[in-house]
Amino acid sequence: MRPAQLSPDPPVVLVAHGSRDPRAAEATRALARAVAAARPGSTVRPSWLDHTEPGPTGVLRDFAAAGHPRAVLVPLLLTAAYHRKVDIPAAVAAAGAGGPLIDVRVTDVLGPADGTVDVGLLAGLRRRLAEAAPAGYDALVLAAAGTRDPRARGSVGRVAAALGAESGVPCHVSYASAASPEAGVAVAKLRASGARRVAVAAYFLAPGRFHDAVVTTAGAAGAVAVAGPLADLPELTDLVLRRVDAATRGGAGAGQLR
């Protein structure tokens, strides 16, 4: 039987990559607070794969020990690369080893799922661009963290194409690591082709060294603005909740159940 104090809704575990930069952890905590506030009575805990505690395994074990029969885990990732394919399944498996069992539903990442770019994700990117470049722009660079996974890079390209189409301007991709071009090169290429007001959309969930590097290199190349990370925007909060709801229903956006 479920203890009387437990909510009928499964608790939510947000899992971020983790960073040595304390701003990144605070952004994740802020998003967790926003998700909890948007759904009163829900239990939402942040966790990190590296650099910051607690990890997702510990949070899931805590929920199991408290009597929760199930939980929903949301990867705070924008591509379904190594961390989603390897690290998160390993953390879920470890949670069920040698302790109380808990069924865990893992949602899709926040980036494109099944090839579809979420309208809320695009709205959040455009909101940050409007904040950073209120005078407008005639070309865009979508700056992402970077990955060696070609399918993950393809998903970033789909976001860039959708963002450019919604904005009515060309939008090129850049990466802060693991792939090219870097932001400054992408900005310079657009300016060489005739663009005069190139803005950079930050395909990041939190601040940190990658975003800082984009600000530096894009600014040096003549970008008029670099948008801030998505952080705890209402559009991102809503996207997280829709991922949770899809996973709970077992429909689109659901991952494996164990």
Secondary structure, DSSP 8 states (H G I E B T S, - for coil): ---TTS-SS--EEEEE---SSHHHHHHHHHHHHHHHHHSTT--EEEEESSSSS--HHHHHHHHHHTT-SEEEEEE--SS-SHIIIIIHHHHHHHHTSSS---EEEEE--SS-BTTB--HHHHHHHHHHHHHH-TT--SEEEEEE---S-HHHHHHHHHHHHHHHHHHTS-EEEEESSSSS--HHHHHHHHHHTT-S-EEEEEE-SS-SHHHHHHHHHHHHTT-SEE----TT-HHHHHHHHHHHHHHHHTSTTEEEE-
